Amino acid sequence: MASCVDKCTSLVYTSVENMLEAKIRDIQIQPLKGAGSLKLKVARMTMAGLETLSGRIKDHSLVVVTSEKDSEGYHNFLTQRTQVDPEKHLYVPGDPRLALIKPGMDVHGLYFSYRERFTVHDPGIDSRLRVIPVQVWEYRGEAREVPPLSDWVSRVLQREVKVARTAGPWNRMARQNFMENDNPLRAQDGYPVHAVAWKDAQAIFAALNEETDPSRFRYQVLLEGLGFREIHNFARGTINGIRVEQPKPCDRCEVTAINQETGELSKIKPLAGLVKLGARRWIRQDNGKKVQIMGENWLPQGVTTIGIGDTFTFTDLKEEPLQFEESKNRIN
């Protein structure tokens, strides 16, 4: 497969007049898929996503899966929402209490706490003998179980589960349906990095007469300096010496309605804020579905260090603007 680096080099600086600068307002990673976020002032950005500067703690490097196997022989992944997808053989009850599992970092490395009481450290070293078959979205393959975390998460959730690390035999790639790429992927939904614009979050919560809470969108990078929905106009940008492709917007689901501090369904539903603003749903060109969007998916094309206050320069508009459903309120 030809890499995007080869394919897109001639396009990087073709639209100088359309350049736009944004600043990084916040950085966070979710070491355990579906669990709480770990705030970082600086991070290493690789083609597979964000991690700490030491590389010891990586975004979405751990994933909770069912203790039992499905009919195809795989342990299905768990997240805060229920997964029902017959085409992918997914019938997994979600658990919003995952949000109450909070990551932290000390001299021993990564640890997790639950309701600020029960704590466990990630051993960081796994047995090569504890390989289990897992399914994370479209990926069906092997990962390494982490028994101390399996036992701890099962105890605090009062539900038998396993925790697997996306290492060893793990071999997953970012989705290819919007842009061919060579980006490896851990347990993220489909792309290495999710970037959200601060002004978009502000507008949504203002429409609901609520305090802005961007954490509902479970981003990794929060940008300021962009107009409302302006992030969706661009195809790519650069930061600290590397190019970042924006292959598609990020579909948002009912997880945004879960309060990330209480692990409960909230009366505040951010998607309702988009509706109040008259924001039209995006028409996906791959399957024609109409979906609400928030932020953009990123495909980093190299390795760099990013920090709060760093500048991200959007360099190119999308060659084909996003298509939205028709509505009376013409807001994209």
Number of C-alpha atoms within 10 A of each C-alpha: 6 9 13 16 15 8 11 12 11 9 11 19 15 13 12 12 9 12 15 19 16 19 18 20 18 20 22 22 27 25 27 28 25 29 26 27 24 19 16 16 13 19 23 17 23 20 22 26 27 30 24 17 16 9 12 10 21 24 25 25 21 28 27 28 25 20 17 13 15 16 8 10 13 21 25 26 26 25 22 22 17 16 18 13 11 8 7 14 17 18 13 18 15 16 17 22 23 25 24 23 26 21 23 17 13 8 5 10 13 19 18 24 19 20 14 10 7 12 16 16 18 18 14 12 8 17 11 11 8 12 20 17 20 26 25 23 17 14 14 19 17 22 24 23 27 22 17 14 22 18 16 22 23 16 13 18 15 9 13 16 23 26 27 29 25 21 16 13 15 19 15 20 17 21 19 13 11 12 15 15 23 20 22 17 23 26 26 23 17 19 27 27 27 24 23 26 28 23 19 23 25 16 17 26 21 14 15 18 11 13 11 18 15 20 17 17 22 22 23 23 23 24 25 19 16 16 12 17 19 15 24 21 18 24 22 24 23 18 17 14 10 15 25 24 24 26 22 22 22 22 16 16 15 13 20 20 18 23 21 27 15 14 18 16 15 13 9 16 19 29 21 15 20 23 15 13 18 15 21 22 21 20 16 17 12 8 7 9 10 16 17 18 20 25 26 24 22 25 28 28 21 15 17 18 18 21 18 17 15 16 20 20 18 27 24 22 20 15 9 9 11 16 14 18 13 12 12 7 12 12 15 20
